[in-house]
């Protein structure tokens, strides 16, 4: 999974967060290169109540409150929690939902999710008809080997009833240290049975592909991690070997990932041009343009493309969809995207905690502010809960219809 990164790539190494990952996925972020902003902010905090510059802050009230608690509180104080709480409160006061303090636990979860390697049973779960169910077990996973099937209802996790659980809580209970056991009560066709499943390291690829209707390539990208472009190229090569000239690119519920991967993925479909522009409103209004690599495998006009998007498509996936739409390289089908167009940079703090800071915003080649507007599909097709529960996919059906014309 290691990836050699050039200096140019390192400058691009930013992560973009959108909505929610379920199995390996988390939500709403963009990770930036590891250079600090401190020297560029022009901000000088003072600890004695005296301003030393026009942008300084008065910390005397903070220290006064700290001293009063320390001297008068009747109980044991956890100074680490107090410091972390102060940082978290300061960050929340910025008023930006994507600028956030990340605890060591959150930081570790982010790293695990983005790497595509987790410790669990290897089953995607979701809510259907208000019940926690298995969407699909991953091939060769502990869940698959234990006999867990798609559609199975998870009634209990380690003896805890799942009736009132949301997906996040369920996933956190199912995940755990490699080698440990989780007990699931599975209900199938009205019959319940308990399974003891040993957790293992699970590696989940971000790209899946298959042939639809005998002649249409279907490529689904669930996130943009460090291996996505290579996985995509492998999938494209397999499709080309079968002389596929029509492709559905499914970016639905893709919350984002690495910026450089979004640029190289878009480059697989676009010969040239700007993929995305990063603009900073502060300082000198600096902007950076990221262009197509010119090495794409599906840039020929003889290959028809339809891109599927929905309100779970965010950040990096919006960059790809926006570029394909603006250059009229393909048809976008589905629903308006999430609208997560800001760039965050991750700074390391002490003891494994991190600080995520918004530093810029994204614009499509035609100047669309992704964060404010999202990406509108060329053809709107909604997918209802009833469709989902019935296993229907009108958005994919529409994409196949367009490509079959």
C-alpha positions as CSV (number, residue, x, y, z in Angstrom):
1,X,0.0,0.0,0.0
2,X,3.0,2.3,0.2
3,X,3.1,4.9,-2.5
4,X,6.1,6.8,-3.8
5,X,5.2,10.5,-3.8
6,X,7.1,13.1,-5.8
7,X,7.7,16.7,-4.6
8,X,4.9,17.8,-6.9
9,X,2.6,15.2,-5.6
10,X,3.4,16.1,-2.1
11,X,2.1,19.6,-2.7
12,X,-1.1,18.1,-4.0
13,X,-1.5,15.8,-1.0
14,X,-4.7,17.1,0.5
15,X,-7.6,15.2,1.6
16,X,-11.2,16.3,1.0
17,X,-14.0,15.2,3.3
18,X,-17.6,15.2,2.5
19,X,-20.4,13.1,4.1
20,X,-20.3,9.8,5.9
21,X,-18.3,6.6,5.4
22,X,-19.9,3.5,6.8
23,X,-17.5,0.6,6.7
24,X,-14.2,2.3,6.0
25,X,-15.5,5.7,5.5
26,X,-15.8,8.8,7.6
27,X,-17.1,12.3,6.6
28,X,-16.6,15.9,5.8
29,X,-12.8,16.5,5.4
30,X,-9.9,17.5,3.3
31,X,-6.4,16.8,4.5
32,X,-3.7,19.2,3.5
33,X,0.0,19.1,3.1
34,X,1.9,19.3,6.4
35,X,3.3,22.8,6.2
36,X,2.2,25.2,9.0
37,X,0.1,28.4,8.6
38,X,1.4,30.0,11.7
39,X,4.0,32.1,10.0
40,X,1.4,33.5,7.6
41,X,-1.4,34.3,9.9
42,X,0.0,37.4,11.5
43,X,-1.5,36.4,14.8
44,X,0.3,36.9,18.2
45,X,-1.4,35.7,21.4
46,X,-0.4,37.4,24.6
47,X,-0.6,35.9,28.0
48,X,-0.5,39.0,30.1
49,X,-3.5,40.9,28.8
50,X,-1.4,43.3,26.9
51,X,-1.8,43.3,23.1
52,X,1.5,43.1,21.3
53,X,0.1,43.5,17.8
54,X,-3.1,44.5,16.1
55,X,-4.2,40.8,15.7
56,X,-3.4,39.6,19.1
57,X,-5.7,38.0,21.7
58,X,-5.9,38.7,25.5
59,X,-5.4,35.4,27.3
60,X,-5.6,36.9,30.8
61,X,-9.3,36.0,31.2
62,X,-8.6,32.4,30.2
63,X,-5.8,32.1,32.7
64,X,-7.9,33.8,35.4
65,X,-10.6,31.1,34.8
66,X,-8.0,28.4,34.8
67,X,-6.6,29.6,38.1
68,X,-10.0,29.9,39.8
69,X,-10.9,26.3,38.8
70,X,-7.5,25.0,39.9
71,X,-7.7,26.7,43.3
72,X,-11.4,26.3,44.1
73,X,-12.8,23.2,42.4
74,X,-13.7,20.5,44.9
75,X,-12.6,17.4,43.1
76,X,-9.9,15.9,41.0
77,X,-9.0,17.7,37.8
78,X,-7.9,16.1,34.5
79,X,-5.6,18.7,33.0
80,X,-5.3,16.9,29.7
81,X,-9.1,16.9,29.3
82,X,-9.2,20.6,30.3
83,X,-6.6,21.5,27.7
84,X,-8.3,19.4,25.0
85,X,-11.6,20.9,25.9
86,X,-10.2,24.5,25.7
87,X,-8.7,23.7,22.2
88,X,-12.0,22.2,21.0
89,X,-14.0,25.1,22.3
90,X,-11.6,27.6,20.6
91,X,-11.9,25.7,17.3
92,X,-15.7,25.6,17.5
93,X,-15.8,29.3,18.0
94,X,-14.3,29.8,14.5
95,X,-17.7,28.9,13.2
96,X,-16.6,26.6,10.4
97,X,-17.9,23.0,10.6
98,X,-14.8,21.7,8.7
99,X,-12.2,23.4,11.0
100,X,-12.1,21.0,13.9
101,X,-10.1,19.5,16.7
102,X,-9.5,15.8,16.3
103,X,-8.9,13.6,19.3
104,X,-6.3,10.9,19.1
105,X,-9.1,8.4,18.6
106,X,-10.6,10.4,15.8
107,X,-7.2,10.9,14.2
108,X,-6.5,7.2,14.3
109,X,-9.9,6.4,12.8
110,X,-9.3,8.9,10.0
111,X,-6.0,7.3,9.1
112,X,-7.4,3.8,9.2
113,X,-10.4,4.8,7.1
114,X,-8.3,6.5,4.4
115,X,-5.8,3.7,4.2
116,X,-8.6,1.3,3.4
117,X,-7.4,-1.0,6.1
118,X,-9.6,-1.6,9.1
119,X,-10.0,-4.3,11.8
120,X,-13.4,-5.8,11.7
121,X,-15.5,-8.5,10.2
122,X,-15.6,-7.2,6.6
123,X,-19.3,-6.5,6.0
124,X,-21.0,-3.3,4.8
125,X,-24.0,-2.5,6.9
126,X,-26.9,-0.1,6.6
127,X,-30.5,0.7,7.7
128,X,-33.4,-0.8,5.7
129,X,-37.0,-0.6,6.9
130,X,-35.6,0.8,10.2
131,X,-33.6,-2.4,10.7
132,X,-29.8,-2.8,10.8
133,X,-28.9,-5.1,7.9
134,X,-25.9,-6.5,6.1
135,X,-25.6,-4.8,2.7
136,X,-22.9,-7.0,1.5
137,X,-20.1,-9.2,3.0
138,X,-16.7,-8.6,1.5
139,X,-15.2,-11.6,-0.3
140,X,-12.8,-13.7,1.8
141,X,-13.7,-11.8,4.9
142,X,-14.5,-13.2,8.4
143,X,-18.2,-12.3,7.8
144,X,-18.2,-14.1,4.5
145,X,-16.4,-17.2,5.9
146,X,-18.9,-17.3,8.8
147,X,-21.8,-17.5,6.4
148,X,-23.2,-14.0,6.7
149,X,-25.3,-13.1,3.7
150,X,-26.5,-9.8,2.1
151,X,-29.9,-8.9,3.6
152,X,-29.3,-10.5,7.0
153,X,-30.7,-8.5,9.8
154,X,-28.3,-7.8,12.7
155,X,-30.5,-8.1,15.7
156,X,-27.9,-7.9,18.5
157,X,-24.2,-7.0,18.7
158,X,-22.5,-8.5,21.8
159,X,-25.9,-8.9,23.4
160,X,-27.0,-5.3,22.8
161,X,-30.3,-4.9,20.9
162,X,-29.8,-2.9,17.6
163,X,-33.3,-1.6,17.3
164,X,-32.4,2.0,18.3
165,X,-28.8,2.0,16.9
166,X,-27.8,4.1,14.0
167,X,-25.1,3.0,11.6
168,X,-22.3,4.8,13.3
169,X,-22.9,3.2,16.6
170,X,-23.3,-0.2,15.1
171,X,-20.0,0.1,13.1
172,X,-18.1,1.2,16.2
173,X,-19.4,-1.9,18.1
174,X,-18.6,-4.3,15.3
175,X,-15.1,-3.0,14.7
176,X,-12.4,-3.9,17.2
177,X,-9.0,-5.1,17.7
178,X,-7.7,-7.8,15.4
179,X,-8.1,-11.3,16.9
180,X,-11.0,-10.4,19.2
181,X,-14.4,-11.8,18.8
182,X,-17.7,-10.0,18.2
183,X,-21.0,-11.9,18.8
184,X,-23.8,-11.1,16.3
185,X,-27.4,-12.3,16.5
186,X,-28.4,-12.7,12.9
187,X,-32.1,-12.9,11.8
188,X,-32.7,-14.5,8.4
189,X,-36.2,-15.4,7.1
190,X,-37.6,-15.0,10.6
191,X,-35.1,-17.3,12.2
192,X,-32.4,-16.0,14.6
193,X,-28.9,-17.5,15.1
194,X,-25.8,-16.3,16.9
195,X,-22.4,-16.0,15.2
196,X,-19.1,-15.6,17.0
197,X,-16.9,-13.9,14.4
198,X,-13.2,-13.2,14.9
199,X,-12.1,-9.7,13.8
200,X,-9.3,-9.4,11.3
201,X,-7.5,-6.8,9.3
202,X,-9.6,-6.0,6.3
203,X,-8.3,-4.3,3.2
204,X,-11.0,-2.7,1.1
205,X,-10.4,-1.5,-2.5
206,X,-11.8,1.8,-3.5
207,X,-12.6,0.8,-7.0
208,X,-15.0,-2.0,-8.2
209,X,-15.9,-2.8,-11.8
210,X,-18.1,-5.1,-13.8
211,X,-19.8,-5.5,-17.1
212,X,-23.5,-4.4,-17.3
213,X,-25.9,-5.5,-20.2
214,X,-23.0,-7.4,-21.9
215,X,-21.3,-4.3,-23.3
216,X,-21.3,-1.4,-20.7
217,X,-18.5,-1.0,-18.2
218,X,-19.5,-0.1,-14.7
219,X,-16.9,1.5,-12.4
220,X,-17.7,2.4,-8.8
221,X,-15.3,4.6,-6.7
222,X,-16.1,4.6,-3.0
223,X,-13.4,7.0,-1.9
224,X,-10.1,8.6,-3.2
225,X,-7.3,6.9,-1.4
226,X,-3.6,6.5,-2.3
227,X,-4.3,3.5,-4.5
228,X,-7.5,4.7,-6.3
229,X,-5.9,5.8,-9.6
230,X,-3.9,2.6,-10.0
231,X,-7.0,0.5,-9.1
232,X,-9.0,2.5,-11.7
233,X,-6.4,2.0,-14.4
234,X,-6.4,-1.7,-13.7
235,X,-10.2,-1.7,-14.0
236,X,-10.1,0.3,-17.3
237,X,-7.5,-2.0,-18.8
238,X,-9.8,-5.0,-18.0
239,X,-12.7,-3.3,-19.6
240,X,-10.7,-2.3,-22.7
241,X,-9.6,-5.8,-23.1
242,X,-13.3,-6.6,-23.6
243,X,-13.6,-3.8,-26.1
244,X,-15.9,-1.8,-23.9
245,X,-16.8,1.6,-25.4
246,X,-19.5,2.7,-22.9
247,X,-18.8,3.4,-19.2
248,X,-20.8,4.3,-16.1
249,X,-18.7,6.0,-13.5
250,X,-20.5,5.8,-10.1
251,X,-19.5,8.4,-7.6
252,X,-22.6,8.2,-5.4
253,X,-22.0,8.3,-1.7
254,X,-18.3,9.0,-2.3
255,X,-17.3,11.4,0.5
256,X,-13.9,12.4,-1.0
257,X,-10.2,11.6,-0.3
258,X,-6.8,12.8,-1.6
259,X,-6.8,15.8,-4.0
260,X,-4.1,14.4,-6.2
261,X,-6.1,11.2,-6.7
262,X,-9.1,13.2,-7.8
263,X,-7.0,15.1,-10.3
264,X,-5.5,11.9,-11.7
265,X,-8.8,10.1,-11.8
266,X,-10.4,13.0,-13.7
267,X,-7.4,12.8,-16.0
268,X,-8.4,9.3,-17.0
269,X,-11.4,10.8,-18.8
270,X,-10.0,14.3,-19.9
271,X,-7.2,14.9,-22.3
272,X,-6.2,18.3,-21.1
273,X,-7.3,21.4,-19.3
274,X,-7.8,22.6,-15.7
275,X,-9.4,20.0,-13.4
276,X,-9.9,22.3,-10.4
277,X,-8.8,25.6,-9.1
278,X,-8.0,26.3,-5.5
279,X,-8.6,29.9,-4.3
280,X,-7.7,31.5,-1.1
281,X,-9.7,34.6,-0.1
282,X,-7.1,35.8,2.4
283,X,-3.6,37.3,1.9
284,X,-3.1,38.1,-1.8
285,X,-6.0,36.0,-3.2
286,X,-3.6,33.3,-4.2
287,X,-4.9,30.6,-6.5
288,X,-3.6,27.3,-7.7
289,X,-4.7,25.4,-10.8
290,X,-4.5,21.6,-11.1
291,X,-4.4,20.3,-14.7
292,X,-5.0,17.0,-16.4
293,X,-2.0,14.8,-16.7
294,X,-2.5,14.0,-20.4
295,X,-2.0,10.3,-19.7
296,X,-5.6,9.1,-19.4
297,X,-6.9,5.8,-20.8
298,X,-10.5,6.9,-21.5
299,X,-10.0,10.3,-23.1
300,X,-11.1,9.3,-26.6
301,X,-14.4,10.6,-27.9
302,X,-15.3,7.1,-29.0
303,X,-15.9,6.2,-25.4
304,X,-19.2,7.4,-24.0
305,X,-19.3,8.3,-20.3
306,X,-22.2,8.7,-17.8
307,X,-21.4,9.8,-14.2
308,X,-23.7,9.0,-11.3
309,X,-23.9,11.4,-8.4
310,X,-26.1,12.1,-5.4
311,X,-26.1,14.2,-2.3
312,X,-23.5,11.9,-0.8
313,X,-21.0,12.7,-3.5
314,X,-18.7,15.2,-1.9
315,X,-15.3,17.1,-2.3
316,X,-13.0,14.9,-4.4
317,X,-15.9,13.2,-6.1
318,X,-17.4,16.7,-6.9
319,X,-14.1,17.7,-8.4
320,X,-14.2,14.8,-10.8
321,X,-17.9,15.2,-11.6
322,X,-17.5,18.9,-12.1
323,X,-14.6,18.7,-14.5
324,X,-16.3,16.0,-16.6
325,X,-19.5,18.1,-16.7
326,X,-17.8,21.4,-17.5
327,X,-15.8,19.9,-20.4
328,X,-19.0,18.1,-21.6
329,X,-17.0,14.8,-21.5
330,X,-19.9,12.9,-20.1
331,X,-23.5,13.2,-18.8
332,X,-24.2,13.6,-15.1
333,X,-27.2,11.6,-13.8
334,X,-28.7,11.6,-10.3
335,X,-29.1,14.3,-7.7
336,X,-27.3,17.5,-6.7
337,X,-24.0,16.7,-5.0
338,X,-23.2,17.5,-1.3
339,X,-21.5,20.8,-1.9
340,X,-18.2,20.4,0.1
341,X,-15.8,22.6,-1.6
342,X,-13.4,23.8,1.1
343,X,-9.8,22.6,1.6
344,X,-8.5,21.6,5.0
345,X,-5.0,21.2,6.2
346,X,-4.1,18.8,9.0
347,X,-1.6,19.9,11.7
348,X,-0.3,17.5,14.3
349,X,-0.8,18.3,17.9
350,X,0.5,16.4,21.0
351,X,-0.3,12.8,22.0
352,X,-1.7,11.9,18.6
353,X,-4.4,14.7,18.3
354,X,-4.7,16.8,15.2
355,X,-6.1,20.2,14.1
356,X,-8.0,20.4,10.9
357,X,-8.0,24.0,9.4
358,X,-9.9,25.3,6.4
359,X,-7.3,27.1,4.2
360,X,-9.0,27.4,0.7
361,X,-12.0,26.7,-1.5
362,X,-12.5,24.7,-4.8
363,X,-13.8,25.9,-8.1
364,X,-14.7,23.8,-11.2
365,X,-13.1,24.7,-14.6
366,X,-16.1,26.9,-15.3
367,X,-15.7,28.7,-12.0
368,X,-18.5,27.0,-10.1
369,X,-18.0,27.3,-6.3
370,X,-18.4,23.7,-5.3
371,X,-19.0,24.6,-1.7
372,X,-21.8,27.1,-2.3
373,X,-23.5,25.4,-5.3
374,X,-22.6,21.8,-5.4
375,X,-22.7,20.1,-8.8
376,X,-26.1,19.9,-10.6
377,X,-26.6,16.7,-12.7
378,X,-27.5,17.1,-16.3
379,X,-30.4,14.8,-15.8
380,X,-32.0,14.6,-12.4
381,X,-33.2,11.2,-11.3
382,X,-34.2,10.7,-7.7
383,X,-33.8,7.5,-5.7
384,X,-36.5,6.9,-3.1
385,X,-36.3,4.9,0.1
386,X,-38.8,2.6,-1.4
387,X,-36.5,2.1,-4.4
388,X,-33.6,1.3,-2.1
389,X,-35.6,-1.1,0.0
390,X,-36.8,-2.9,-3.1
391,X,-33.3,-3.2,-4.5
392,X,-34.2,-0.9,-7.4
393,X,-31.7,1.6,-8.9
394,X,-33.5,4.1,-11.2
395,X,-30.3,6.3,-11.5
396,X,-28.3,3.4,-12.8
397,X,-31.1,2.3,-15.0
398,X,-31.2,5.8,-16.6
399,X,-27.4,5.7,-17.1
400,X,-27.7,2.4,-18.9
401,X,-30.6,3.8,-21.0
402,X,-28.5,6.8,-22.1
403,X,-25.6,4.6,-23.1
404,X,-27.7,2.2,-25.0
405,X,-29.1,4.9,-27.3
